[in-house]
Amino acid sequence: MSYPPKRHFRLHRYALKRAAGHSRPNRRRSVLVLLILLLLWSLCLGIGLAQATEPRQIDTLTQASPASKPVDTTAAIGTVDVVSERYQAGQTLYLENCATCHLGLPPAVMPSETWRQLLQDSQHYGAEIKPLDEFERQIAWQYLRQYSRPHMAGESIPYRVYQSRFFKSLHPRVKFAQRVNLNGCISCHPGADKYDFRSLSAEWQNAP
């Protein structure tokens, strides 16, 4: 009975060890890929469950749940334009600094350039005022610019309500018996002192 040479046996055993050594990294790589896929699946599942269980928000200006009463959008809006959340801080600054000494006008009544100059001028209709600091002025300016309209090239800049064509455009059918001023707004807009220009007096509620 003959036996294979000892040298051949050693070579065969070396080849087996080498093959086993190559298979270990492959196994580790497979386990790592499996763990990553499992982590991604868990993450996607968690996000899906969170979205499914999150309470549905209702836009109070346009929608209402079936069991609730209809929303009075006029009362909710109040001002001429619906102010998005992005510009609400600017609106608050404007009202706190410009609607405490006199009636606060909606930005749409005057062109953007009027508001820009009023914000940075310390001489305010014959009174000396302290302008807002740069940070607050920029926030208020973003609101005023967004909700006002640019004036045409070569057009004079109005500083009084009766001079503004935008004011006239907002009152196309109204004939004013005298020159318009801030004190006269409240006669037709009883909520003007609360920055509500949508509420009208009984005389104008059913006007065409």
Secondary structure, 3 states (H helix, E strand, C coil): CCCCCHHHHHHHHHHHHHHHHHHHHHHHHHHHHHHHHHHHHHHHHHHHHHHHHCCCCCCCCCCCCCCCCCCCHHHHHCCCCCCCHHHHHHHHHHHHHHCCCCCCCCHHHCEHHHHHHHHHCCEECCEECCCCCHHHHHHHHHHHHHCCECCCCCCCCCCCHHHCHHHHHHCCCCCCCCCCCHHHHHHHCCCHHHCCCCCCCHHHHCCC
